[in-house]
Amino acid sequence: MANSQFSISYFPVFVPMQSS
């Protein structure tokens, strides 16, 4: 479960980073 929360917290941070 912890892995799922980490992915969700990292996913939104990696998306805008690449988009920018």
C-alpha positions as CSV (number, residue, x, y, z in Angstrom):
1,M,0.0,0.0,0.0
2,A,2.8,2.3,0.8
3,N,4.2,1.8,-2.7
4,S,0.9,2.9,-4.2
5,Q,0.9,6.1,-2.2
6,F,4.5,6.8,-3.2
7,S,3.7,6.4,-6.9
8,I,0.7,8.8,-6.7
9,S,2.8,11.4,-4.9
10,Y,5.6,11.0,-7.5
11,F,3.5,10.7,-10.6
12,P,2.1,14.2,-10.4
13,V,5.5,15.6,-9.7
14,F,7.1,13.9,-12.7
15,V,4.4,14.8,-15.2
16,P,4.6,18.6,-14.8
17,M,8.4,18.4,-14.6
18,Q,8.6,16.7,-18.0
19,S,5.9,18.9,-19.5
20,S,7.8,22.0,-18.4
